[in-house]
Amino acid sequence: MARILVVDDSLVIRNLLVEYLSDQGHQVDTAIDGQEGIEKALDGDYDAILCDLHMPRKNGYQVFTEVIAHRPQSRFIMTDSLPDELARMAQEAGAYGCLTKPFDLDEVTRALEKILAVTKSV
């Protein structure tokens, strides 16, 4: 169905999303921190990127801005335990929202459906 990148420093979150999204038929890649997320996002062609906001090396907002600068068609959903100023800034800059951890997997599905509908219509 879609190619998705999950950028999160939490192994539990990465594994949960890989299993859930793979079961839905998506191809899922992961990155363990913001720097690796930038590298993979710029090297790959992803339909959606789920990106944690607070991570080592580069935060999610830095990932978002660096990737968008080179691949403006990239579609981001931010995630965070306590959405703060970074979440607001990312959404104002074009991220498709911020899912609050612990999120319901149905929320992930709904957010991805919105992004994938926009991606296919572009």
C-alpha positions in Angstrom: 0.0 0.0 0.0 2.3 2.8 1.2 6.0 3.2 2.1 6.3 4.7 5.6 9.2 5.8 7.7 8.9 5.7 11.5 11.4 7.9 13.3 11.4 7.4 17.1 14.1 6.8 19.7 11.8 4.4 21.6 12.3 0.7 20.5 8.8 -0.1 21.9 7.1 2.5 19.7 9.1 1.5 16.6 8.3 -2.1 17.0 4.7 -1.5 17.7 4.3 0.7 14.6 6.3 -1.7 12.4 4.1 -4.6 13.4 0.8 -2.7 13.1 1.6 -1.0 9.8 3.1 -4.0 8.2 0.0 -6.0 9.2 -2.0 -3.4 7.2 0.2 -4.1 4.2 2.5 -1.1 4.4 6.3 -1.2 3.8 7.8 0.3 7.0 11.4 1.5 7.6 12.6 2.9 10.9 15.2 5.3 12.2 16.4 5.4 15.8 17.0 9.1 16.1 16.6 12.4 14.3 19.8 12.3 12.4 19.2 8.9 11.0 15.6 10.0 10.2 16.9 12.8 8.1 19.3 10.6 6.3 16.7 7.9 5.5 14.0 10.4 4.6 16.3 12.1 2.1 17.5 8.8 0.6 14.0 7.2 0.4 10.7 8.0 -1.3 8.2 7.8 1.6 4.4 8.3 1.3 4.4 9.3 5.0 6.8 9.9 7.9 5.8 9.4 11.5 8.3 11.3 13.6 8.7 11.7 17.3 9.4 15.3 18.4 11.9 14.7 21.3 14.8 12.6 20.2 18.6 12.6 20.5 20.9 14.2 17.9 18.1 16.0 16.1 14.6 16.7 17.4 11.5 16.0 15.3 11.1 19.6 14.3 14.7 19.7 12.9 13.9 16.5 11.0 10.8 18.0 9.6 12.4 21.3 8.5 15.5 19.7 7.0 13.6 17.0 5.1 10.9 19.5 3.8 13.7 21.9 2.6 14.9 19.1 0.2 11.7 17.1 -0.3 8.8 19.5 0.0 6.3 16.8 -1.0 7.1 14.9 2.2 4.1 14.2 4.5 4.7 14.2 8.3 2.7 13.1 11.3 4.5 14.1 14.5 4.2 12.1 17.7 5.0 13.2 21.3 4.2 12.3 24.9 3.6 16.0 25.8 3.1 18.1 22.6 4.6 21.5 23.2 6.0 24.4 21.2 7.8 22.0 18.7 4.5 20.3 17.9 2.8 23.7 17.3 5.7 24.9 15.1 5.7 21.7 13.0 1.9 21.9 12.4 2.1 25.6 11.5 4.9 24.7 9.0 2.8 22.0 7.4 2.9 18.8 9.4 -0.4 16.9 9.3 -0.9 16.9 13.0 0.6 15.5 16.2 -0.5 12.3 17.8 -0.1 12.3 21.6 1.5 9.2 23.1 0.2 6.8 24.1 -1.8 7.0 20.9 -4.6 4.7 19.9 -3.6 2.7 16.8 -6.9 3.7 15.1 -5.6 7.3 15.4 -2.6 6.3 13.4 -4.7 4.7 10.8 -7.0 7.8 10.4 -4.0 10.1 10.2 -2.3 8.0 7.6 -5.5 7.7 5.6 -5.7 11.5 5.4 -2.1 11.8 4.3 -2.4 9.0 1.7 -5.5 10.5 0.3 -3.7 13.8 -0.2 -0.6 12.2 -1.6 -2.6 10.2 -4.2 -4.6 13.3 -5.3 -1.4 15.4 -5.9 
